[in-house]
Amino acid sequence: MSACVEIPQCVELKPSTKKEAEGVLHINVINKCDYDLIVFLQIRDKQNQLLYSTSIDLKASEEKSVEVSMNLTNAAAISGEWSLKGTSLKLPLKEIPLNP
Protein backbone atom coordinates (compact mmCIF):
# COMPACT_ATOMS: atom_id res chain seq x y z
CA MET A 1 0.00 0.00 0.00
CA SER A 2 1.42 3.39 -0.93
CA ALA A 3 0.90 6.62 0.95
CA CYS A 4 0.58 10.07 -0.49
CA VAL A 5 2.20 13.03 1.20
CA GLU A 6 0.87 16.50 0.47
CA ILE A 7 3.63 19.09 0.28
CA PRO A 8 2.55 22.59 1.28
CA GLN A 9 3.28 25.59 -0.94
CA CYS A 10 5.59 27.33 1.51
CA VAL A 11 6.83 30.17 -0.71
CA GLU A 12 4.83 33.06 -2.14
CA LEU A 13 6.38 35.54 -4.59
CA LYS A 14 4.98 39.04 -5.05
CA PRO A 15 6.76 40.97 -7.82
CA SER A 16 6.13 44.69 -8.34
CA THR A 17 7.60 47.72 -10.06
CA LYS A 18 7.38 51.41 -9.19
CA LYS A 19 7.30 54.28 -11.67
CA GLU A 20 9.85 56.29 -9.66
CA ALA A 21 12.30 53.36 -9.76
CA GLU A 22 12.27 52.49 -13.47
CA GLY A 23 14.27 49.40 -14.37
CA VAL A 24 13.99 47.91 -10.87
CA LEU A 25 11.95 44.82 -10.09
CA HIS A 26 10.95 44.36 -6.43
CA ILE A 27 10.17 40.81 -5.34
CA ASN A 28 8.71 40.08 -1.92
CA VAL A 29 9.55 36.50 -0.97
CA ILE A 30 7.28 35.15 1.76
CA ASN A 31 7.78 31.96 3.78
CA LYS A 32 4.26 30.76 4.66
CA CYS A 33 5.45 27.71 6.64
CA ASP A 34 6.90 27.10 10.08
CA TYR A 35 10.23 25.84 8.71
CA ASP A 36 13.48 27.54 7.75
CA LEU A 37 13.84 27.53 3.96
CA ILE A 38 16.27 28.34 1.18
CA VAL A 39 14.70 29.88 -1.93
CA PHE A 40 16.47 29.86 -5.30
CA LEU A 41 15.09 32.54 -7.63
CA GLN A 42 15.67 32.85 -11.37
CA ILE A 43 14.56 35.45 -13.90
CA ARG A 44 14.61 34.31 -17.52
CA ASP A 45 13.98 36.03 -20.84
CA LYS A 46 11.61 34.97 -23.63
CA GLN A 47 14.31 32.66 -25.07
CA ASN A 48 14.66 31.00 -21.64
CA GLN A 49 18.13 32.51 -21.11
CA LEU A 50 19.02 33.22 -17.49
CA LEU A 51 19.09 36.96 -16.72
CA TYR A 52 19.41 36.84 -12.92
CA SER A 53 19.62 34.30 -10.11
CA THR A 54 20.01 34.43 -6.36
CA SER A 55 19.37 32.38 -3.23
CA ILE A 56 17.62 33.65 -0.11
CA ASP A 57 17.59 32.18 3.40
CA LEU A 58 14.20 32.57 5.07
CA LYS A 59 13.42 31.77 8.68
CA ALA A 60 10.00 30.34 9.54
CA SER A 61 7.19 32.75 8.54
CA GLU A 62 9.72 35.40 7.43
CA GLU A 63 9.37 37.81 4.50
CA LYS A 64 12.26 39.37 2.60
CA SER A 65 12.43 41.79 -0.29
CA VAL A 66 14.79 41.52 -3.26
CA GLU A 67 15.52 44.37 -5.69
CA VAL A 68 16.75 43.51 -9.17
CA SER A 69 18.02 46.25 -11.50
CA MET A 70 17.62 45.15 -15.11
CA ASN A 71 15.98 45.88 -18.44
CA LEU A 72 12.54 44.55 -17.59
CA THR A 73 11.32 44.48 -21.20
CA ASN A 74 13.45 41.35 -21.75
CA ALA A 75 12.29 39.57 -18.58
CA ALA A 76 9.69 36.87 -19.24
CA ALA A 77 9.22 34.99 -15.96
CA ILE A 78 10.30 34.47 -12.37
CA SER A 79 10.81 30.85 -11.41
CA GLY A 80 12.98 28.74 -9.17
CA GLU A 81 12.96 26.21 -6.38
CA TRP A 82 12.81 26.04 -2.61
CA SER A 83 14.00 23.52 -0.05
CA LEU A 84 13.91 22.97 3.68
CA LYS A 85 17.17 24.16 5.18
CA GLY A 86 19.52 21.22 5.66
CA THR A 87 17.93 19.02 2.97
CA SER A 88 18.78 18.45 -0.67
CA LEU A 89 15.20 17.99 -1.91
CA LYS A 90 14.27 20.97 -4.11
CA LEU A 91 10.65 21.77 -4.91
CA PRO A 92 9.61 24.00 -7.82
CA LEU A 93 8.15 27.45 -7.29
CA LYS A 94 5.04 28.47 -9.19
CA GLU A 95 6.29 30.38 -12.24
CA ILE A 96 5.16 34.01 -12.43
CA PRO A 97 5.02 35.58 -15.90
CA LEU A 98 6.37 39.10 -16.38
CA ASN A 99 5.32 41.34 -19.29
CA PRO A 100 2.52 39.01 -20.42
N, C-alpha and C positions, 0 to 999 in steps of 0.2 A: 504494500500500500504506500503510495507516495503522498507527501504533504506539500501544501502550497504555502509559501511565506509571502505575505504582502509587504512590499518595501515602501515606506512612506516617501513622499516627495518633500525632502527636507530643505531644498534650496529654492528660493524665489528670486528672480531677477527683475528689476524695474529700471529699464533704460529711459533716459530723458535728455533733452538738449534745451539750452536757454539761448534766446536771441542775443543777449549781451555777451555770451561766451561762444561765439561762432567757431566751429571746428573743434568743439569739445563735447565728447559724449560722456554723460554721467551715468554710472550704473550702480544702483543700490543692490547689494547682495545680502539677502536675508536668510539666516538659518532658522527654520521653523521647527526644529527638533531639539530635544534635550541631550544632544551629543555634540562633542567637538568634531568639526569637519574641516576638510581641505577642499577648496573649490578651484578647479582649473578652468579658466575662461579663455575663449578664443573668439576673435572677430575675423571673419573671412569675407572676401569680395565675391562678386558674381561668378567668377571663374573658379571659386573654391580655393583661392590662394590665401594663405595666412597673412593677415595684416598686423595682428597684435595678439599676444598671449601673456597670461600672468597666472599666478596661483595666490590664493588668499586663505589664510587660517582664520576660521570662525569658531569662537567658543559657543557653547550651547545657547540658543535663542539670541545670538548676537547679530547685529546689522553693521555692515561696512559699506563705504562708498568708494568707488573707483572712478577716476577721471582719466579719459583717454583723449589726447590731442591727435587728431588725424583728419584727413579729407573724408568727410562722412558720405560724400556722394558715391564713393567706391565701395563702402561697407554694405554687405548684403545681409549678414546674420550674426547673432551672438549665439555661441554654442559652448559645449564643454562637458565636463564631468565633475562629479564630486565623490568623495569617499570619507568614511569614518576615519578619524585620525588614528594612526597606528595599524591600519589595514591596507592591503593592496587591491582590494575589490573597488573598481571604479564604476560608478553608475552614471548614465548620460543625463545631462540637463535637457530640459525642454528647449528646443531651438526657438529663438525670437527673431523674426525677420526685421530688418531695418530697411528703410526706403522701399516699401512695397510697391 
